[in-house]
Amino acid sequence: MFDFQSLLDKVRQLTDMAQRLRSENVALRSEIATLTDHNARLEQRMQEAHERVTKLIERLPGAEADREAA
């Protein structure tokens, strides 16, 4: 004899799990978007810092001679 109640319970568990996974997926996609944006801003800041350091190095005494020697 087939146990319909057991089948119904398993179907409910499956649908509950699917809903939890959908919700988790939405949350993870949002987190990825946030972290991607944060990463882009950090990369921009690093590039700006690199440019500032490069300009400062160029202004150091002897920097001109080093460039000419290279």
All heavy atoms as TSV, in Angstrom:
chain	resi	resn	atom	element	x	y	z
A	1	MET	N	N	0.842	-1.185	0.000
A	1	MET	CA	C	0.000	0.000	0.000
A	1	MET	C	C	0.887	1.248	0.000
A	1	MET	O	O	1.860	1.323	0.725
A	1	MET	CB	C	-0.916	-0.016	1.217
A	1	MET	CG	C	-1.863	1.125	1.260
A	1	MET	SD	S	-3.074	0.827	2.545
A	1	MET	CE	C	-4.091	2.199	2.275
A	2	PHE	N	N	0.523	2.196	-0.795
A	2	PHE	CA	C	1.304	3.413	-0.950
A	2	PHE	C	C	0.902	4.420	0.126
A	2	PHE	O	O	-0.275	4.646	0.364
A	2	PHE	CB	C	1.065	3.985	-2.349
A	2	PHE	CG	C	2.059	5.026	-2.715
A	2	PHE	CD1	C	3.359	4.678	-3.043
A	2	PHE	CD2	C	1.706	6.363	-2.735
A	2	PHE	CE1	C	4.287	5.635	-3.387
A	2	PHE	CE2	C	2.638	7.324	-3.083
A	2	PHE	CZ	C	3.924	6.962	-3.411
A	3	ASP	N	N	1.915	5.041	0.745
A	3	ASP	CA	C	1.665	5.996	1.831
A	3	ASP	C	C	1.638	7.421	1.264
A	3	ASP	O	O	2.674	8.040	1.067
A	3	ASP	CB	C	2.745	5.849	2.894
A	3	ASP	CG	C	2.484	6.698	4.116
A	3	ASP	OD1	O	1.433	7.373	4.182
A	3	ASP	OD2	O	3.338	6.687	5.015
A	4	PHE	N	N	0.438	7.908	0.984
A	4	PHE	CA	C	0.286	9.246	0.412
A	4	PHE	C	C	0.713	10.342	1.384
A	4	PHE	O	O	1.232	11.381	0.963
A	4	PHE	CB	C	-1.168	9.487	-0.031
A	4	PHE	CG	C	-1.511	8.751	-1.284
A	4	PHE	CD1	C	-2.309	7.615	-1.253
A	4	PHE	CD2	C	-1.028	9.184	-2.507
A	4	PHE	CE1	C	-2.621	6.928	-2.419
A	4	PHE	CE2	C	-1.329	8.509	-3.672
A	4	PHE	CZ	C	-2.136	7.369	-3.632
A	5	GLN	N	N	0.515	10.134	2.663
A	5	GLN	CA	C	0.906	11.147	3.654
A	5	GLN	C	C	2.424	11.337	3.650
A	5	GLN	O	O	2.914	12.454	3.703
A	5	GLN	CB	C	0.419	10.759	5.057
A	5	GLN	CG	C	0.644	11.844	6.088
A	5	GLN	CD	C	-0.067	13.153	5.740
A	5	GLN	OE1	O	-1.221	13.145	5.346
A	5	GLN	NE2	N	0.641	14.262	5.863
A	6	SER	N	N	3.151	10.232	3.563
A	6	SER	CA	C	4.609	10.315	3.509
A	6	SER	C	C	5.057	11.052	2.245
A	6	SER	O	O	5.958	11.897	2.296
A	6	SER	CB	C	5.205	8.913	3.533
A	6	SER	OG	O	6.597	8.965	3.388
A	7	LEU	N	N	4.421	10.735	1.123
A	7	LEU	CA	C	4.733	11.424	-0.121
A	7	LEU	C	C	4.425	12.912	-0.014
A	7	LEU	O	O	5.229	13.761	-0.425
A	7	LEU	CB	C	3.957	10.806	-1.283
A	7	LEU	CG	C	4.158	11.456	-2.651
A	7	LEU	CD1	C	5.622	11.393	-3.064
A	7	LEU	CD2	C	3.263	10.795	-3.681
A	8	LEU	N	N	3.296	13.255	0.576
A	8	LEU	CA	C	2.910	14.651	0.756
A	8	LEU	C	C	3.917	15.378	1.645
A	8	LEU	O	O	4.318	16.516	1.340
A	8	LEU	CB	C	1.505	14.739	1.361
A	8	LEU	CG	C	0.945	16.138	1.595
A	8	LEU	CD1	C	0.855	16.900	0.279
A	8	LEU	CD2	C	-0.417	16.043	2.257
A	9	ASP	N	N	4.353	14.731	2.713
A	9	ASP	CA	C	5.355	15.333	3.603
A	9	ASP	C	C	6.666	15.594	2.855
A	9	ASP	O	O	7.276	16.658	3.006
A	9	ASP	CB	C	5.617	14.429	4.805
A	9	ASP	CG	C	4.441	14.372	5.768
A	9	ASP	OD1	O	3.566	15.269	5.703
A	9	ASP	OD2	O	4.400	13.424	6.588
A	10	LYS	N	N	7.067	14.641	2.040
A	10	LYS	CA	C	8.314	14.811	1.283
A	10	LYS	C	C	8.192	15.920	0.247
A	10	LYS	O	O	9.130	16.693	0.033
A	10	LYS	CB	C	8.716	13.494	0.637
A	10	LYS	CG	C	9.200	12.481	1.652
A	10	LYS	CD	C	9.597	11.184	1.012
A	10	LYS	CE	C	10.026	10.214	2.123
A	10	LYS	NZ	N	10.476	8.944	1.611
A	11	VAL	N	N	7.049	16.027	-0.391
A	11	VAL	CA	C	6.824	17.106	-1.355
A	11	VAL	C	C	6.864	18.457	-0.651
A	11	VAL	O	O	7.458	19.416	-1.152
A	11	VAL	CB	C	5.495	16.899	-2.121
A	11	VAL	CG1	C	5.125	18.139	-2.919
A	11	VAL	CG2	C	5.590	15.693	-3.040
A	12	ARG	N	N	6.259	18.531	0.523
A	12	ARG	CA	C	6.297	19.790	1.303
A	12	ARG	C	C	7.725	20.138	1.695
A	12	ARG	O	O	8.133	21.306	1.618
A	12	ARG	CB	C	5.415	19.667	2.542
A	12	ARG	CG	C	3.955	19.783	2.245
A	12	ARG	CD	C	3.133	19.761	3.514
A	12	ARG	NE	N	1.709	19.810	3.182
A	12	ARG	CZ	C	0.765	19.189	3.855
A	12	ARG	NH1	N	1.067	18.446	4.909
A	12	ARG	NH2	N	-0.497	19.298	3.481
A	13	GLN	N	N	8.475	19.134	2.141
A	13	GLN	CA	C	9.876	19.377	2.501
A	13	GLN	C	C	10.658	19.877	1.294
A	13	GLN	O	O	11.475	20.810	1.405
A	13	GLN	CB	C	10.519	18.094	3.040
A	13	GLN	CG	C	10.043	17.682	4.396
A	13	GLN	CD	C	10.638	16.342	4.818
A	13	GLN	OE1	O	11.314	15.662	4.034
A	13	GLN	NE2	N	10.373	15.943	6.062
A	14	LEU	N	N	10.399	19.272	0.163
A	14	LEU	CA	C	11.089	19.676	-1.058
A	14	LEU	C	C	10.736	21.114	-1.456
A	14	LEU	O	O	11.619	21.905	-1.801
A	14	LEU	CB	C	10.745	18.714	-2.195
A	14	LEU	CG	C	11.433	18.953	-3.535
A	14	LEU	CD1	C	12.947	18.872	-3.389
A	14	LEU	CD2	C	10.934	17.957	-4.565
A	15	THR	N	N	9.467	21.466	-1.374
A	15	THR	CA	C	9.072	22.837	-1.731
A	15	THR	C	C	9.608	23.841	-0.718
A	15	THR	O	O	10.027	24.941	-1.093
A	15	THR	CB	C	7.547	22.977	-1.859
A	15	THR	OG1	O	6.924	22.561	-0.651
A	15	THR	CG2	C	7.016	22.165	-3.018
A	16	ASP	N	N	9.649	23.481	0.556
A	16	ASP	CA	C	10.235	24.368	1.576
A	16	ASP	C	C	11.722	24.586	1.310
A	16	ASP	O	O	12.227	25.716	1.393
A	16	ASP	CB	C	10.039	23.794	2.985
A	16	ASP	CG	C	8.606	23.847	3.465
A	16	ASP	OD1	O	7.786	24.566	2.840
A	16	ASP	OD2	O	8.290	23.166	4.464
A	17	MET	N	N	12.406	23.501	0.991
A	17	MET	CA	C	13.840	23.602	0.711
A	17	MET	C	C	14.076	24.454	-0.532
A	17	MET	O	O	14.988	25.296	-0.560
A	17	MET	CB	C	14.453	22.220	0.508
A	17	MET	CG	C	15.961	22.267	0.288
A	17	MET	SD	S	16.690	20.655	-0.067
A	17	MET	CE	C	16.353	19.803	1.466
A	18	ALA	N	N	13.272	24.260	-1.550
A	18	ALA	CA	C	13.421	25.051	-2.780
A	18	ALA	C	C	13.218	26.537	-2.486
A	18	ALA	O	O	13.959	27.386	-2.991
A	18	ALA	CB	C	12.440	24.574	-3.845
A	19	GLN	N	N	12.243	26.863	-1.655
A	19	GLN	CA	C	11.997	28.265	-1.306
A	19	GLN	C	C	13.159	28.844	-0.498
A	19	GLN	O	O	13.588	29.979	-0.733
A	19	GLN	CB	C	10.686	28.404	-0.518
A	19	GLN	CG	C	10.322	29.839	-0.207
A	19	GLN	CD	C	10.217	30.700	-1.451
A	19	GLN	OE1	O	9.639	30.306	-2.450
A	19	GLN	NE2	N	10.794	31.882	-1.407
A	20	ARG	N	N	13.682	28.069	0.441
A	20	ARG	CA	C	14.833	28.543	1.223
A	20	ARG	C	C	16.034	28.779	0.308
A	20	ARG	O	O	16.745	29.780	0.450
A	20	ARG	CB	C	15.200	27.532	2.310
A	20	ARG	CG	C	14.303	27.573	3.526
A	20	ARG	CD	C	14.883	26.804	4.699
A	20	ARG	NE	N	15.279	25.438	4.367
A	20	ARG	CZ	C	14.476	24.380	4.423
A	20	ARG	NH1	N	13.215	24.526	4.788
A	20	ARG	NH2	N	14.938	23.183	4.116
A	21	LEU	N	N	16.242	27.872	-0.631
A	21	LEU	CA	C	17.369	28.034	-1.556
A	21	LEU	C	C	17.183	29.246	-2.463
A	21	LEU	O	O	18.149	29.961	-2.755
A	21	LEU	CB	C	17.551	26.764	-2.383
A	21	LEU	CG	C	18.082	25.550	-1.615
A	21	LEU	CD1	C	18.063	24.314	-2.500
A	21	LEU	CD2	C	19.471	25.805	-1.068
A	22	ARG	N	N	15.966	29.499	-2.891
A	22	ARG	CA	C	15.697	30.704	-3.700
A	22	ARG	C	C	16.016	31.966	-2.900
A	22	ARG	O	O	16.652	32.892	-3.407
A	22	ARG	CB	C	14.236	30.737	-4.141
A	22	ARG	CG	C	13.982	30.062	-5.441
A	22	ARG	CD	C	12.567	30.365	-5.952
A	22	ARG	NE	N	12.062	29.191	-6.623
A	22	ARG	CZ	C	11.215	28.319	-6.116
A	22	ARG	NH1	N	10.712	28.496	-4.922
A	22	ARG	NH2	N	10.842	27.267	-6.795
A	23	SER	N	N	15.568	31.981	-1.652
A	23	SER	CA	C	15.827	33.142	-0.800
A	23	SER	C	C	17.319	33.327	-0.558
A	23	SER	O	O	17.839	34.450	-0.609
A	23	SER	CB	C	15.107	32.988	0.542
A	23	SER	OG	O	13.721	32.952	0.365
A	24	GLU	N	N	18.012	32.236	-0.310
A	24	GLU	CA	C	19.452	32.305	-0.100
A	24	GLU	C	C	20.151	32.790	-1.363
A	24	GLU	O	O	21.083	33.599	-1.303
A	24	GLU	CB	C	19.985	30.933	0.304
A	24	GLU	CG	C	21.458	30.925	0.629
A	24	GLU	CD	C	21.962	29.550	1.044
A	24	GLU	OE1	O	21.148	28.687	1.409
A	24	GLU	OE2	O	23.188	29.357	0.979
A	25	ASN	N	N	19.692	32.324	-2.516
A	25	ASN	CA	C	20.266	32.733	-3.794
A	25	ASN	C	C	20.111	34.240	-4.007
A	25	ASN	O	O	21.044	34.923	-4.431
A	25	ASN	CB	C	19.609	31.955	-4.936
A	25	ASN	CG	C	20.358	32.093	-6.237
A	25	ASN	OD1	O	21.540	32.379	-6.242
A	25	ASN	ND2	N	19.659	31.879	-7.337
A	26	VAL	N	N	18.933	34.768	-3.693
A	26	VAL	CA	C	18.693	36.209	-3.817
A	26	VAL	C	C	19.643	36.976	-2.906
A	26	VAL	O	O	20.259	37.973	-3.314
A	26	VAL	CB	C	17.219	36.549	-3.508
A	26	VAL	CG1	C	17.026	38.039	-3.331
A	26	VAL	CG2	C	16.310	36.021	-4.605
A	27	ALA	N	N	19.775	36.502	-1.667
A	27	ALA	CA	C	20.667	37.177	-0.714
A	27	ALA	C	C	22.118	37.123	-1.195
A	27	ALA	O	O	22.848	38.122	-1.099
A	27	ALA	CB	C	20.533	36.540	0.670
A	28	LEU	N	N	22.540	35.980	-1.713
A	28	LEU	CA	C	23.915	35.852	-2.190
A	28	LEU	C	C	24.173	36.724	-3.416
A	28	LEU	O	O	25.245	37.330	-3.534
A	28	LEU	CB	C	24.226	34.390	-2.507
A	28	LEU	CG	C	24.354	33.474	-1.289
A	28	LEU	CD1	C	24.457	32.019	-1.731
A	28	LEU	CD2	C	25.526	33.860	-0.419
A	29	ARG	N	N	23.199	36.810	-4.312
A	29	ARG	CA	C	23.373	37.690	-5.479
A	29	ARG	C	C	23.504	39.149	-5.045
A	29	ARG	O	O	24.316	39.900	-5.594
A	29	ARG	CB	C	22.209	37.535	-6.445
A	29	ARG	CG	C	22.239	36.241	-7.227
A	29	ARG	CD	C	21.011	36.131	-8.141
A	29	ARG	NE	N	20.908	34.826	-8.732
A	29	ARG	CZ	C	21.461	34.483	-9.882
A	29	ARG	NH1	N	22.165	35.365	-10.561
A	29	ARG	NH2	N	21.317	33.261	-10.351
A	30	SER	N	N	22.745	39.537	-4.060
A	30	SER	CA	C	22.837	40.898	-3.534
A	30	SER	C	C	24.205	41.137	-2.898
A	30	SER	O	O	24.825	42.189	-3.098
A	30	SER	CB	C	21.724	41.133	-2.506
A	30	SER	OG	O	21.850	42.396	-1.927
A	31	GLU	N	N	24.664	40.166	-2.142
A	31	GLU	CA	C	25.985	40.293	-1.512
A	31	GLU	C	C	27.086	40.375	-2.562
A	31	GLU	O	O	28.021	41.168	-2.430
A	31	GLU	CB	C	26.223	39.110	-0.573
A	31	GLU	CG	C	27.509	39.222	0.213
A	31	GLU	CD	C	27.702	38.099	1.212
A	31	GLU	OE1	O	26.778	37.289	1.417
A	31	GLU	OE2	O	28.798	38.033	1.784
A	32	ILE	N	N	26.980	39.579	-3.613
A	32	ILE	CA	C	27.971	39.628	-4.695
A	32	ILE	C	C	27.981	41.011	-5.336
A	32	ILE	O	O	29.049	41.576	-5.603
A	32	ILE	CB	C	27.693	38.530	-5.743
A	32	ILE	CG1	C	28.067	37.163	-5.188
A	32	ILE	CG2	C	28.447	38.803	-7.042
A	32	ILE	CD1	C	27.626	36.002	-6.056
A	33	ALA	N	N	26.809	41.572	-5.586
A	33	ALA	CA	C	26.727	42.901	-6.197
A	33	ALA	C	C	27.372	43.944	-5.290
A	33	ALA	O	O	28.131	44.808	-5.754
A	33	ALA	CB	C	25.277	43.258	-6.490
A	34	THR	N	N	27.092	43.854	-4.002
A	34	THR	CA	C	27.668	44.799	-3.042
A	34	THR	C	C	29.185	44.670	-3.002
A	34	THR	O	O	29.914	45.677	-3.036
A	34	THR	CB	C	27.076	44.557	-1.644
A	34	THR	OG1	O	25.674	44.769	-1.696
A	34	THR	CG2	C	27.689	45.478	-0.613
A	35	LEU	N	N	29.680	43.442	-2.933
A	35	LEU	CA	C	31.123	43.222	-2.862
A	35	LEU	C	C	31.822	43.604	-4.165
A	35	LEU	O	O	32.941	44.128	-4.143
A	35	LEU	CB	C	31.415	41.768	-2.509
A	35	LEU	CG	C	31.024	41.360	-1.084
A	35	LEU	CD1	C	31.192	39.852	-0.903
A	35	LEU	CD2	C	31.822	42.126	-0.053
A	36	THR	N	N	31.168	43.388	-5.293
A	36	THR	CA	C	31.742	43.778	-6.580
A	36	THR	C	C	31.893	45.299	-6.651
A	36	THR	O	O	32.924	45.816	-7.086
A	36	THR	CB	C	30.863	43.259	-7.732
A	36	THR	OG1	O	30.809	41.832	-7.659
A	36	THR	CG2	C	31.407	43.680	-9.081
A	37	ASP	N	N	30.869	46.006	-6.189
A	37	ASP	CA	C	30.928	47.468	-6.163
A	37	ASP	C	C	32.037	47.948	-5.226
A	37	ASP	O	O	32.803	48.840	-5.563
A	37	ASP	CB	C	29.574	48.031	-5.730
A	37	ASP	CG	C	29.560	49.542	-5.718
A	37	ASP	OD1	O	29.846	50.150	-6.767
A	37	ASP	OD2	O	29.283	50.128	-4.641
A	38	HIS	N	N	32.116	47.331	-4.054
A	38	HIS	CA	C	33.144	47.696	-3.080
A	38	HIS	C	C	34.540	47.442	-3.664
A	38	HIS	O	O	35.444	48.276	-3.525
A	38	HIS	CB	C	32.937	46.888	-1.794
A	38	HIS	CG	C	33.903	47.214	-0.707
A	38	HIS	ND1	N	33.881	48.404	-0.023
A	38	HIS	CD2	C	34.916	46.494	-0.179
A	38	HIS	CE1	C	34.846	48.410	0.874
A	38	HIS	NE2	N	35.495	47.255	0.800
A	39	ASN	N	N	34.699	46.312	-4.334
A	39	ASN	CA	C	35.976	45.974	-4.950
A	39	ASN	C	C	36.362	47.000	-6.015
A	39	ASN	O	O	37.516	47.419	-6.092
A	39	ASN	CB	C	35.906	44.572	-5.555
A	39	ASN	CG	C	37.246	44.085	-6.033
A	39	ASN	OD1	O	38.261	44.314	-5.390
A	39	ASN	ND2	N	37.256	43.407	-7.165
A	40	ALA	N	N	35.407	47.417	-6.820
A	40	ALA	CA	C	35.684	48.416	-7.864
A	40	ALA	C	C	36.130	49.736	-7.238
A	40	ALA	O	O	37.058	50.386	-7.737
A	40	ALA	CB	C	34.443	48.619	-8.729
A	41	ARG	N	N	35.464	50.121	-6.144
A	41	ARG	CA	C	35.864	51.369	-5.472
A	41	ARG	C	C	37.267	51.250	-4.886
A	41	ARG	O	O	38.066	52.195	-4.968
A	41	ARG	CB	C	34.858	51.741	-4.387
A	41	ARG	CG	C	33.571	52.321	-4.987
A	41	ARG	CD	C	32.605	52.811	-3.927
A	41	ARG	NE	N	31.845	51.663	-3.454
A	41	ARG	CZ	C	31.707	51.296	-2.179
A	41	ARG	NH1	N	32.253	52.001	-1.234
A	41	ARG	NH2	N	31.003	50.235	-1.849
A	42	LEU	N	N	37.595	50.093	-4.315
A	42	LEU	CA	C	38.942	49.891	-3.770
A	42	LEU	C	C	39.988	49.915	-4.876
A	42	LEU	O	O	41.071	50.497	-4.705
A	42	LEU	CB	C	39.016	48.574	-3.003
A	42	LEU	CG	C	38.298	48.534	-1.662
A	42	LEU	CD1	C	38.356	47.119	-1.078
A	42	LEU	CD2	C	38.882	49.534	-0.688
A	43	GLU	N	N	39.687	49.290	-6.011
A	43	GLU	CA	C	40.623	49.325	-7.135
A	43	GLU	C	C	40.867	50.752	-7.604
A	43	GLU	O	O	42.004	51.130	-7.907
A	43	GLU	CB	C	40.091	48.469	-8.287
A	43	GLU	CG	C	40.226	46.986	-8.057
A	43	GLU	CD	C	39.790	46.177	-9.269
A	43	GLU	OE1	O	40.078	46.595	-10.402
A	43	GLU	OE2	O	39.154	45.130	-9.056
A	44	GLN	N	N	39.808	51.559	-7.655
A	44	GLN	CA	C	39.949	52.953	-8.058
A	44	GLN	C	C	40.832	53.720	-7.072
A	44	GLN	O	O	41.707	54.484	-7.472
A	44	GLN	CB	C	38.570	53.618	-8.169
A	44	GLN	CG	C	38.620	55.081	-8.547
A	44	GLN	CD	C	39.200	55.318	-9.922
A	44	GLN	OE1	O	39.015	54.519	-10.820
A	44	GLN	NE2	N	39.913	56.412	-10.088
A	45	ARG	N	N	40.598	53.481	-5.783
A	45	ARG	CA	C	41.410	54.159	-4.759
A	45	ARG	C	C	42.871	53.736	-4.851
A	45	ARG	O	O	43.781	54.558	-4.673
A	45	ARG	CB	C	40.856	53.869	-3.367
A	45	ARG	CG	C	39.521	54.571	-3.110
A	45	ARG	CD	C	38.937	54.214	-1.774
A	45	ARG	NE	N	39.843	54.575	-0.693
A	45	ARG	CZ	C	39.725	54.136	0.558
A	45	ARG	NH1	N	38.733	53.321	0.879
A	45	ARG	NH2	N	40.576	54.499	1.478
A	46	MET	N	N	43.117	52.452	-5.114
A	46	MET	CA	C	44.496	51.973	-5.252
A	46	MET	C	C	45.166	52.620	-6.462
A	46	MET	O	O	46.341	53.012	-6.394
A	46	MET	CB	C	44.524	50.448	-5.385
A	46	MET	CG	C	44.263	49.727	-4.080
A	46	MET	SD	S	44.201	47.928	-4.234
A	46	MET	CE	C	45.671	47.549	-5.117
A	47	GLN	N	N	44.432	52.742	-7.553
A	47	GLN	CA	C	44.986	53.379	-8.749
A	47	GLN	C	C	45.332	54.845	-8.463
A	47	GLN	O	O	46.398	55.326	-8.853
A	47	GLN	CB	C	43.994	53.281	-9.915
A	47	GLN	CG	C	44.497	53.900	-11.200
A	47	GLN	CD	C	45.749	53.212	-11.733
A	47	GLN	OE1	O	45.919	52.007	-11.606
A	47	GLN	NE2	N	46.644	53.993	-12.307
A	48	GLU	N	N	44.438	55.536	-7.785
A	48	GLU	CA	C	44.694	56.937	-7.442
A	48	GLU	C	C	45.903	57.058	-6.522
A	48	GLU	O	O	46.746	57.956	-6.700
A	48	GLU	CB	C	43.455	57.548	-6.788
A	48	GLU	CG	C	42.292	57.723	-7.749
A	48	GLU	CD	C	40.983	58.054	-7.048
A	48	GLU	OE1	O	40.953	58.111	-5.798
A	48	GLU	OE2	O	39.980	58.240	-7.756
A	49	ALA	N	N	46.019	56.159	-5.547
A	49	ALA	CA	C	47.172	56.182	-4.641
A	49	ALA	C	C	48.462	55.895	-5.406
A	49	ALA	O	O	49.491	56.554	-5.176
A	49	ALA	CB	C	46.980	55.162	-3.517
A	50	HIS	N	N	48.406	54.950	-6.333
A	50	HIS	CA	C	49.577	54.635	-7.144
A	50	HIS	C	C	50.022	55.855	-7.944
A	50	HIS	O	O	51.224	56.164	-8.020
A	50	HIS	CB	C	49.252	53.465	-8.081
A	50	HIS	CG	C	50.398	53.077	-8.960
A	50	HIS	ND1	N	50.585	53.618	-10.212
A	50	HIS	CD2	C	51.429	52.221	-8.757
A	50	HIS	CE1	C	51.672	53.103	-10.744
A	50	HIS	NE2	N	52.202	52.256	-9.886
A	51	GLU	N	N	49.064	56.537	-8.535
A	51	GLU	CA	C	49.401	57.736	-9.320
A	51	GLU	C	C	50.010	58.822	-8.438
A	51	GLU	O	O	50.978	59.473	-8.842
A	51	GLU	CB	C	48.154	58.255	-10.031
A	51	GLU	CG	C	47.685	57.331	-11.146
A	51	GLU	CD	C	46.306	57.697	-11.676
A	51	GLU	OE1	O	45.735	58.718	-11.243
A	51	GLU	OE2	O	45.805	56.943	-12.534
A	52	ARG	N	N	49.467	58.999	-7.234
A	52	ARG	CA	C	50.024	60.015	-6.322
A	52	ARG	C	C	51.444	59.655	-5.902
A	52	ARG	O	O	52.334	60.507	-5.870
A	52	ARG	CB	C	49.133	60.186	-5.097
A	52	ARG	CG	C	47.834	60.924	-5.381
A	52	ARG	CD	C	47.132	61.363	-4.107
A	52	ARG	NE	N	46.889	60.297	-3.163
A	52	ARG	CZ	C	45.797	59.538	-3.102
A	52	ARG	NH1	N	44.809	59.740	-3.958
A	52	ARG	NH2	N	45.676	58.595	-2.196
A	53	VAL	N	N	51.679	58.387	-5.589
A	53	VAL	CA	C	53.020	57.948	-5.173
A	53	VAL	C	C	53.998	58.111	-6.336
A	53	VAL	O	O	55.133	58.572	-6.147
A	53	VAL	CB	C	52.983	56.489	-4.659
A	53	VAL	CG1	C	54.391	55.924	-4.506
A	53	VAL	CG2	C	52.232	56.408	-3.339
A	54	THR	N	N	53.563	57.760	-7.534
A	54	THR	CA	C	54.433	57.914	-8.702
A	54	THR	C	C	54.825	59.380	-8.894
A	54	THR	O	O	55.997	59.689	-9.146
A	54	THR	CB	C	53.728	57.379	-9.961
A	54	THR	OG1	O	53.433	55.991	-9.770
A	54	THR	CG2	C	54.591	57.544	-11.197
A	55	LYS	N	N	53.863	60.271	-8.751
A	55	LYS	CA	C	54.166	61.704	-8.893
A	55	LYS	C	C	55.121	62.183	-7.809
A	55	LYS	O	O	56.012	62.992	-8.065
A	55	LYS	CB	C	52.879	62.521	-8.872
A	55	LYS	CG	C	52.065	62.380	-10.127
A	55	LYS	CD	C	50.779	63.164	-10.053
A	55	LYS	CE	C	49.948	62.946	-11.307
A	55	LYS	NZ	N	48.661	63.631	-11.256
A	56	LEU	N	N	54.931	61.690	-6.582
A	56	LEU	CA	C	55.844	62.075	-5.496
A	56	LEU	C	C	57.251	61.565	-5.757
A	56	LEU	O	O	58.235	62.278	-5.534
A	56	LEU	CB	C	55.339	61.532	-4.158
A	56	LEU	CG	C	54.135	62.226	-3.557
A	56	LEU	CD1	C	53.637	61.460	-2.339
A	56	LEU	CD2	C	54.496	63.656	-3.168
A	57	ILE	N	N	57.369	60.347	-6.252
A	57	ILE	CA	C	58.685	59.784	-6.553
A	57	ILE	C	C	59.370	60.605	-7.640
A	57	ILE	O	O	60.577	60.872	-7.568
A	57	ILE	CB	C	58.568	58.298	-6.955
A	57	ILE	CG1	C	58.186	57.465	-5.739
A	57	ILE	CG2	C	59.862	57.789	-7.597
A	57	ILE	CD1	C	57.858	56.011	-6.042
A	58	GLU	N	N	58.608	61.030	-8.626
A	58	GLU	CA	C	59.178	61.837	-9.706
A	58	GLU	C	C	59.706	63.175	-9.204
A	58	GLU	O	O	60.609	63.750	-9.796
A	58	GLU	CB	C	58.134	62.062	-10.796
A	58	GLU	CG	C	57.821	60.814	-11.595
A	58	GLU	CD	C	56.662	61.003	-12.563
A	58	GLU	OE1	O	56.027	62.073	-12.546
A	58	GLU	OE2	O	56.406	60.059	-13.332
A	59	ARG	N	N	59.139	63.667	-8.111
A	59	ARG	CA	C	59.562	64.957	-7.570
A	59	ARG	C	C	60.757	64.841	-6.623
A	59	ARG	O	O	61.330	65.856	-6.234
A	59	ARG	CB	C	58.395	65.604	-6.826
A	59	ARG	CG	C	57.285	66.031	-7.762
A	59	ARG	CD	C	56.069	66.560	-7.070
A	59	ARG	NE	N	56.359	67.411	-5.926
A	59	ARG	CZ	C	55.481	67.743	-5.000
A	59	ARG	NH1	N	54.243	67.302	-5.077
A	59	ARG	NH2	N	55.816	68.525	-3.993
A	60	LEU	N	N	61.153	63.629	-6.267
A	60	LEU	CA	C	62.289	63.447	-5.366
A	60	LEU	C	C	63.582	63.868	-6.039
A	60	LEU	O	O	63.752	63.692	-7.253
A	60	LEU	CB	C	62.391	61.981	-4.936
A	60	LEU	CG	C	61.316	61.467	-4.004
A	60	LEU	CD1	C	61.484	59.961	-3.801
A	60	LEU	CD2	C	61.376	62.194	-2.663
A	61	PRO	N	N	64.498	64.401	-5.246
A	61	PRO	CA	C	65.811	64.752	-5.817
A	61	PRO	C	C	66.478	63.502	-6.384
A	61	PRO	O	O	66.420	62.425	-5.805
A	61	PRO	CB	C	66.603	65.278	-4.621
A	61	PRO	CG	C	65.577	65.632	-3.591
A	61	PRO	CD	C	64.399	64.737	-3.846
A	62	GLY	N	N	67.076	63.650	-7.534
A	62	GLY	CA	C	67.750	62.529	-8.166
A	62	GLY	C	C	66.844	61.696	-9.048
A	62	GLY	O	O	67.320	60.812	-9.758
A	63	ALA	N	N	65.561	61.930	-9.016
A	63	ALA	CA	C	64.635	61.147	-9.825
A	63	ALA	C	C	64.890	61.379	-11.308
A	63	ALA	O	O	64.813	60.458	-12.117
A	63	ALA	CB	C	63.184	61.464	-9.461
A	64	GLU	N	N	65.236	62.602	-11.663
A	64	GLU	CA	C	65.506	62.943	-13.067
A	64	GLU	C	C	66.717	62.165	-13.560
A	64	GLU	O	O	66.706	61.598	-14.647
A	64	GLU	CB	C	65.750	64.453	-13.195
A	64	GLU	CG	C	65.939	64.916	-14.620
A	64	GLU	CD	C	64.668	64.840	-15.436
A	64	GLU	OE1	O	63.573	64.988	-14.864
A	64	GLU	OE2	O	64.767	64.615	-16.656
A	65	ALA	N	N	67.780	62.103	-12.746
A	65	ALA	CA	C	68.994	61.380	-13.145
A	65	ALA	C	C	68.701	59.893	-13.285
A	65	ALA	O	O	69.219	59.238	-14.181
A	65	ALA	CB	C	70.101	61.623	-12.110
A	66	ASP	N	N	67.875	59.348	-12.395
A	66	ASP	CA	C	67.516	57.930	-12.466
A	66	ASP	C	C	66.769	57.628	-13.755
A	66	ASP	O	O	66.987	56.593	-14.385
A	66	ASP	CB	C	66.654	57.511	-11.258
A	66	ASP	CG	C	67.451	57.513	-9.956
A	66	ASP	OD1	O	68.704	57.497	-10.020
A	66	ASP	OD2	O	66.819	57.532	-8.894
A	67	ARG	N	N	65.887	58.510	-14.156
A	67	ARG	CA	C	65.120	58.307	-15.392
A	67	ARG	C	C	66.041	58.372	-16.600
A	67	ARG	O	O	65.895	57.609	-17.552
A	67	ARG	CB	C	64.002	59.337	-15.507
A	67	ARG	CG	C	62.772	58.987	-14.700
A	67	ARG	CD	C	61.583	59.814	-15.119
A	67	ARG	NE	N	61.820	61.253	-15.007
A	67	ARG	CZ	C	61.567	61.982	-13.911
A	67	ARG	NH1	N	61.063	61.416	-12.857
A	67	ARG	NH2	N	61.804	63.264	-13.903
A	68	GLU	N	N	66.992	59.316	-16.573
A	68	GLU	CA	C	67.905	59.449	-17.709
A	68	GLU	C	C	68.832	58.241	-17.814
A	68	GLU	O	O	69.188	57.829	-18.911
A	68	GLU	CB	C	68.726	60.733	-17.574
A	68	GLU	CG	C	67.889	61.981	-17.781
A	68	GLU	CD	C	68.663	63.262	-17.481
A	68	GLU	OE1	O	69.865	63.183	-17.155
A	68	GLU	OE2	O	68.066	64.346	-17.574
A	69	ALA	N	N	69.186	57.659	-16.692
A	69	ALA	CA	C	70.080	56.492	-16.690
A	69	ALA	C	C	69.355	55.249	-17.184
A	69	ALA	O	O	69.991	54.343	-17.727
A	69	ALA	CB	C	70.631	56.240	-15.279
A	70	ALA	N	N	68.061	55.225	-17.025
A	70	ALA	CA	C	67.297	54.030	-17.434
A	70	ALA	C	C	67.042	53.989	-18.878
A	70	ALA	O	O	67.444	54.027	-19.835
A	70	ALA	CB	C	65.934	54.029	-16.743
